[in-house]
């Protein structure tokens, strides 16, 4: 991939080359814009946190987006469909069940290993003629003007340089440094929990069912992945996390089994484990002069509903819609970072983000409460989920990312 712009002047600069940033660069390709990605972790590095061995559940809207971008055939070859979702509350009666056939779809979503998805995205980026990578490098300063944005980059050897653009996109994660440079603050609330992730073998097959089991310390999710394995996300209290991580395999499996139960028989052969702290993060605004936030830079969610990446891709799809419409209406690349575009993006995304942040945070707080009235509400809610007409369908619609006003890519409609 050669240099697109010898003058280092781009239409769009993306801070962050992880899954969301890479997806944005690929989604913009049909518009013919010159794009630069600035990413601090080397593309060949195994330490790229966005492309690790974690499992990600891709919603229907994400599937449609990758279909519209021409990437789905490669992703689905290494993905596992979710045909049903089983939700239960440990020690309480009642459970809930969502079925793909009942919702009239072939799958509620798909599970893919981040490393595999990252490989597909990285390979596709190599074929984008209008894209430059500045990697490994980081943005150390940003100055937003009425016509352009200037960013200063620095590589691992201290070499610096300046790039300019019409629109700067912060896709550099929940602890976004670019967000801070733009003067945008984010409200962060720690849950006092840590997610332990890995893979495990189960005695009984998952049969394409995803399980969410709520416990006193937090949810334990099992997702179907390739080779009959189950990817797990086990939420434990922060105070107990180091002890649980330090257990040998046999003791670890015994404790996780005790939390989940024997619905899938005995657990065996747990793989490498990792953990990360859980917090709710919400940027107080989504835009600055000629700049926008997408993905975790705008919102960081609890993994309870597996919606963080999917929400980030809807940010990407909405931003691409706003850019495409602006180009169609004005015909001027100079307008892709104008105030009207930024206002439309912020208004569009605020509603979806607010609903999903409230949804995931509400679930966490509802199922972590030990108060008797709240526990009774959970029991009634579990039963009502299956018995009250329309409740399951509405929940499934949100889970599949199909609620509300969807941008073109999220509906499977190509930009070109």
C-alpha positions in Angstrom: 0.0 0.0 0.0 1.7 3.1 -1.2 1.2 6.7 0.0 -2.1 8.1 -1.3 -1.2 11.7 -0.5 2.3 13.0 -0.7 1.2 16.2 1.0 -0.2 14.3 4.0 -3.6 16.0 3.4 -6.6 13.6 3.7 -10.3 13.8 3.6 -10.7 11.6 6.7 -8.3 10.6 9.4 -9.2 7.7 11.7 -7.6 7.5 15.1 -7.5 3.8 15.8 -7.1 0.8 13.5 -9.0 -1.8 15.6 -12.2 -3.5 14.5 -14.3 -0.4 14.5 -11.7 1.9 12.9 -10.8 -0.7 10.2 -14.5 -1.3 9.4 -15.0 2.5 9.0 -12.1 2.7 6.5 -13.5 -0.2 4.5 -17.1 1.2 4.6 -15.9 4.6 3.2 -14.1 3.0 0.2 -17.0 3.3 -2.3 -17.1 7.1 -1.6 -13.6 7.5 -3.1 -12.3 9.6 -0.2 -8.6 9.7 0.8 -8.4 8.1 4.3 -5.6 7.7 6.8 -5.5 5.4 9.8 -3.2 6.2 12.7 -2.7 3.1 14.9 -0.2 2.7 17.8 0.0 -1.1 17.7 1.9 -2.7 14.8 -0.4 -4.4 12.4 1.5 -7.7 12.6 1.7 -7.5 16.4 0.0 -10.3 18.5 -0.6 -7.6 21.1 -3.3 -5.8 19.1 -6.1 -5.9 21.7 -8.8 -5.6 19.1 -7.8 -8.8 17.3 -7.3 -11.2 20.2 -8.8 -14.6 21.0 -12.0 -13.2 22.5 -15.3 -14.1 20.9 -17.6 -11.4 19.5 -21.3 -11.9 18.9 -22.2 -10.2 15.6 -25.8 -9.0 15.4 -28.1 -9.1 12.4 -27.4 -5.5 11.6 -23.7 -6.1 11.7 -24.1 -9.2 9.4 -26.1 -7.0 6.9 -23.4 -4.4 7.0 -20.6 -6.8 6.2 -22.7 -8.3 3.5 -23.1 -4.8 1.9 -19.4 -4.3 2.2 -18.7 -7.7 0.4 -16.9 -9.2 3.4 -19.6 -11.5 4.9 -18.8 -14.6 2.8 -15.3 -14.7 4.4 -16.5 -14.0 7.9 -19.3 -16.5 7.9 -17.0 -19.3 6.8 -15.3 -19.0 10.3 -18.4 -18.0 12.3 -20.9 -20.0 14.3 -24.6 -19.1 14.0 -26.7 -18.4 17.1 -30.1 -20.2 16.6 -31.4 -19.5 20.2 -30.6 -17.6 23.4 -31.3 -19.1 26.8 -31.4 -16.7 29.8 -31.6 -17.9 33.4 -31.1 -16.5 37.0 -29.2 -18.9 39.3 -31.2 -20.0 42.3 -34.5 -18.5 41.0 -37.4 -20.0 39.1 -38.2 -19.2 35.5 -36.0 -18.8 32.4 -36.4 -17.1 29.1 -35.8 -18.3 25.6 -35.5 -16.6 22.2 -35.5 -18.7 19.0 -34.4 -17.7 15.5 -37.1 -19.6 13.8 -39.8 -17.9 15.8 -38.3 -14.5 14.8 -38.3 -15.6 11.1 -34.5 -15.4 10.6 -31.9 -18.1 9.9 -29.8 -16.9 12.9 -30.2 -14.3 15.7 -26.5 -13.5 15.3 -23.1 -15.1 14.7 -20.1 -15.7 16.9 -16.6 -15.1 15.5 -13.2 -15.1 17.1 -11.8 -11.5 17.1 -8.5 -12.7 15.6 -10.3 -14.3 12.6 -12.5 -11.2 12.1 -9.4 -9.0 12.3 -7.6 -11.1 9.7 -10.5 -10.6 7.3 -10.5 -6.8 7.9 -6.7 -6.4 7.6 -6.6 -8.4 4.3 -9.4 -6.3 2.9 -7.6 -3.0 3.9 -4.6 -4.1 1.8 -6.8 -3.7 -1.3 -8.0 -0.1 -0.6 -6.1 2.1 -3.0 -7.3 5.3 -1.2 -6.0 4.4 2.2 -2.7 5.1 4.0 -1.6 3.5 7.3 0.5 5.4 9.8 1.4 2.5 12.1 2.8 2.1 14.6 2.1 5.7 15.4 -0.1 7.7 17.7 -1.8 11.1 17.5 -0.2 13.3 20.2 -2.0 16.6 19.3 -5.1 17.7 17.4 -6.0 21.2 16.3 -9.5 21.7 14.9 -10.2 24.7 12.6 -13.1 25.9 10.6 -11.8 24.3 7.4 -9.4 21.6 8.4 -8.1 19.5 11.3 -4.3 19.2 11.9 -3.0 16.3 13.9 0.5 15.6 15.0 1.7 12.0 15.0 4.7 10.4 16.7 6.1 6.9 16.1 7.9 4.6 18.5 11.2 6.2 17.7 10.0 9.7 18.5 9.7 10.8 14.9 6.8 13.2 14.5 4.8 14.6 11.6 1.7 16.5 10.7 -1.4 15.4 8.9 -4.5 17.4 7.9 -8.0 16.4 7.1 -11.6 17.5 6.7 -12.9 15.1 9.3 -11.2 13.5 12.3 -12.8 10.3 13.7 -11.9 9.1 17.2 -12.1 5.3 17.1 -9.4 4.7 19.7 -11.3 3.0 22.5 -12.9 3.7 25.8 -9.8 5.5 27.1 -9.6 7.6 24.0 -6.7 10.1 24.1 -8.1 11.8 21.0 -11.4 12.4 22.7 -9.5 14.2 25.5 -7.6 16.3 22.9 -11.0 17.3 21.5 -12.1 18.6 24.9 -14.8 16.0 25.2 -15.2 14.4 28.7 -16.7 11.0 29.4 -18.6 9.8 32.4 -17.2 6.5 33.6 -18.8 4.3 36.3 -16.9 1.3 37.5 -19.1 -1.8 38.1 -16.7 -3.3 40.6 -16.5 -6.4 38.4 -14.0 -8.0 36.1 -14.8 -10.2 33.1 -12.7 -13.4 32.7 -12.7 -14.6 29.2 -11.6 -17.9 27.5 -12.8 -21.1 25.9 -14.0 -24.3 27.4 -15.2 -27.7 26.3 -18.7 -28.8 27.4 -19.9 -32.4 27.8 -23.1 -31.7 25.9 -23.1 -29.6 22.6 -24.4 -26.1 22.7 -26.3 -26.8 19.5 -25.9 -23.1 18.4 -27.5 -21.8 21.6 -26.0 -18.9 23.5 -26.5 -19.0 27.3 -26.7 -16.1 29.8 -26.7 -17.2 33.4 -27.0 -14.5 36.1 -25.3 -15.1 39.4 -24.8 -13.0 42.6 -21.5 -11.8 41.3 -22.5 -11.1 37.7 -23.5 -12.9 34.5 -21.8 -15.9 33.0 -22.2 -16.2 29.2 -21.4 -19.2 27.1 -21.3 -18.7 23.3 -21.0 -21.4 20.7 -17.8 -21.2 18.7 -16.0 -23.4 16.2 -14.7 -26.9 17.1 -17.6 -27.6 19.5 -16.0 -25.2 22.0 -17.8 -22.6 24.1 -16.4 -19.1 24.5 -17.1 -17.8 28.0 -17.4 -14.4 29.5 -17.5 -14.9 33.3 -18.2 -11.8 35.4 -16.7 -11.9 38.9 -16.3 -9.3 41.6 -13.2 -7.2 41.4 -12.2 -8.3 44.9 -12.3 -12.0 43.9 -10.9 -11.7 40.4 -7.2 -12.3 41.2 -8.0 -15.4 43.2 -10.2 -16.9 40.5 -7.6 -16.2 37.8 -4.9 -17.8 40.0 -6.8 -21.1 40.3 -5.4 -24.1 38.5 -7.5 -25.5 35.6 -9.3 -28.1 37.6 -10.3 -25.7 40.4 -11.2 -23.0 37.9 -13.5 -25.3 36.0 -15.1 -26.5 39.3 -16.0 -22.9 40.3 -17.3 -22.0 36.9 -19.4 -25.2 36.9 -20.8 -24.3 40.2 -21.9 -20.9 38.9 -23.4 -22.2 35.6 -24.8 -25.6 36.6 -24.9 -28.8 34.6 -27.3 -27.9 31.8 -24.4 -28.6 29.4 -22.9 -31.4 31.4 -19.4 -31.2 32.8 -16.8 -28.6 31.8 -13.3 -29.7 30.7 -10.2 -28.4 29.0 -10.3 -24.7 29.7 -8.0 -22.7 27.5 -5.9 -19.6 28.2 -7.7 -17.1 30.4 -7.6 -13.3 30.4 -9.5 -10.6 32.2 -10.4 -6.9 32.0 -12.3 -4.5 34.4 -15.9 -3.6 33.6 -17.2 0.0 33.5 -19.9 2.0 31.9 -18.5 4.8 29.8 -20.4 7.5 28.0 -19.1 10.6 26.2 -20.9 13.8 27.2 -21.1 14.7 23.5 -20.3 13.0 20.2 -18.8 15.8 18.2 -16.3 18.6 18.2 -15.4 21.0 15.4 -14.8 18.7 12.4 -14.5 15.7 14.6 -16.7 12.8 15.7 -16.5 9.9 18.2 -17.4 6.3 17.2 -17.3 2.9 19.0 -16.0 2.7 22.6 -14.7 6.3 22.3 -18.3 7.3 22.4 -19.7 4.5 24.7 -18.3 1.6 26.6 -20.9 -1.0 27.6 -21.0 -4.0 30.0 -20.7 -7.2 28.0 -23.9 -8.6 29.4 -25.8 -8.2 26.1 -22.8 -8.6 23.8 -23.7 -5.4 22.0 -20.6 -3.1 22.3 -19.1 -3.9 18.9 -22.5 -3.9 17.2 -23.4 -0.5 18.6 -20.0 0.8 17.3 -20.7 -0.5 13.8 -24.0 1.3 13.8 -22.0 4.4 14.6 -19.9 3.7 11.6 -22.9 3.0 9.3 -24.7 6.2 10.4 -21.5 8.3 9.9 -21.1 6.8 6.4 -24.7 7.7 5.6 -24.2 11.3 6.8 -21.0 11.6 4.7 -22.6 10.0 1.6 -25.7 12.3 1.8 -23.5 15.4 2.3 -21.4 14.5 -0.8 -24.6 13.9 -2.8 -26.2 17.1 -1.7 -23.3 19.5 -2.0 -20.8 17.7 -4.2 -18.0 19.2 -2.1 -15.5 17.1 -0.1 -14.9 20.2 2.1 -18.4 19.8 3.5 -17.9 16.3 5.0 -16.9 17.8 8.3 -19.3 20.7 8.4 -21.6 21.6 11.3 -24.7 20.2 9.6 -23.2 16.8 9.1 -22.0 16.6 12.7 -25.3 17.7 14.1 -27.2 15.1 12.0 -24.8 12.3 13.2 -25.0 13.3 16.8 -28.8 13.5 16.8 -29.1 10.1 15.0 -26.7 8.2 17.2 -27.7 9.7 20.6 -31.1 7.9 20.7 -29.7 4.4 19.9 -26.7 4.8 22.2 -28.9 6.1 25.1 -31.3 3.2 24.7 -28.6 0.5 24.6 -26.6 2.0 27.4 -29.7 2.2 29.6 -30.7 -1.4 28.6 -27.4 -3.0 29.4 -26.8 -1.0 32.6 -30.4 -1.7 33.7 -29.9 -5.5 33.3 -26.6 -5.4 35.3 -28.2 -3.5 38.2 -31.4 -5.6 38.1 -29.7 -8.9 38.3 -27.0 -7.8 40.8 -29.5 -6.7 43.4 -30.1 -8.9 46.4 -33.2 -7.0 47.6 -36.2 -9.3 47.9 -38.6 -7.0 45.9 -36.1 -6.8 43.0 -35.6 -10.5 43.0 -39.3 -11.0 42.8 -39.4 -8.6 39.9 -36.8 -10.6 38.1 -38.9 -13.8 38.6 -42.0 -12.1 37.2 -40.0 -10.6 34.4 -38.6 -14.0 33.4 -42.1 -15.4 33.2 -43.6 -12.4 31.5 -40.8 -12.5 28.9 -42.1 -15.8 27.6 -45.8 -15.2 28.3 -46.6 -11.6 27.4 -47.2 -11.2 23.7 -44.6 -9.1 21.8 -42.1 -8.9 24.6 -39.7 -11.5 23.1 -40.0 -10.1 19.6 -39.1 -6.6 20.9 -36.2 -7.9 22.9 -35.0 -9.9 19.9 -35.2 -6.8 17.7 -32.9 -4.9 20.0 -30.5 -7.9 20.3 -30.3 -8.2 16.5 -29.7 -4.4 16.2 -32.8 -4.0 14.0 -34.7 -1.5 16.2 -35.1 2.2 15.3 -34.1 4.1 12.2 -31.2 2.1 10.6 -28.6 3.5 8.2 -28.2 1.9 4.8 -25.3 -0.3 5.6 -27.1 -1.7 8.7 -30.0 -2.6 6.3 -27.6 -4.3 3.9 -27.8 -1.6 1.3 -24.3 -0.7 -0.2 -23.3 3.0 -0.2 -22.4 2.8 -3.9 
